[in-house]
Amino acid sequence: MSHTIALAGNPNTGKSTLFNLLTGLKQHTGNWPGKTVLRAEGELKTEKHVYKVIDLPGTYSLYSNSADEEVARDYIIFEKPDITLVVVDATSLERNLNIALQVLEMTDRAVLCVNLIDEARKRGIHIDKEALSKQLGIPVVLISAREKIGIIQLLKTIDRMIEGKLITKGYKIKYSPEIEKKIKELEPEIKQIFGDIFPARWIALRILDGDKKLLESLKAYIQNQQFSSEKHPSAQGGCCHGV
């Protein structure tokens, strides 16, 4: 059985270097459907499992400000990868963690890959991965894709998560009392429409942001699910009937 891994992160964090290291020559590229954005996909085999690895476009956020951001966001929320590896630059950790926090609003099944750890050490930067892991609620692995440091530990972490041996509970940002009140008001209505398919809190935040493109994507998703159910009555996924 093949599992899916998505690589997310800012540009210039070494994400594509990690993708190439994990997949080797077992990869192919094309465009995302309906987009001019490059899609890279490859295969990773560990001692225990086989994975399909998707290198998402490098972005600074997962909102709807560009085609790259829409592609990365839609893949995580709609395709639901088994694991999302968030690749960050160890020398610019504070700035890079922004996208990690956005991923954790969408999924708990994430691993933080702190890349370029060799460069950080040269600059005297020390990262307490245990403290960071405890605060974020997900595994943290220190790596250097370029120097092949920490890769064995990363692969072991991926396998353990797939096998259910790592329990994650991603950190969720607490907003102002006013925003939190509005989120709580929206969540029951969102759950009534989607059930547990999508994180209701995240969708509520996007609605409050006025993210029209996400709402269009959600509408298209519902229509596709209904079409699929009508075409294949035995198919599961009728969660959106009556919407």
Buried (B, 14 or more C-beta within 10 A) or exposed (E): EEBBBBBBBBEEBBBBBBBBBBBEEEBEEEEBEEBEBEBBBBBBBBEEBEBBBBBBBBBBBBBBEBBBBBBBBBBBBBEBBBBBBBBBBBBBBEEBBEBBBBBBBBBBBBBBBBBBBBBBBEEEBEBEBEEBBEEBBBBBBBBBBBEEBBBEEBBBBBBEBBEEEBEBEBBBEEEEEEEEEBBEEBBEEBBEBBEEBBBBBBBBBBBEEEBEBBBEBBEEBBEEBBEBBEEEEEEEEEBBEEE
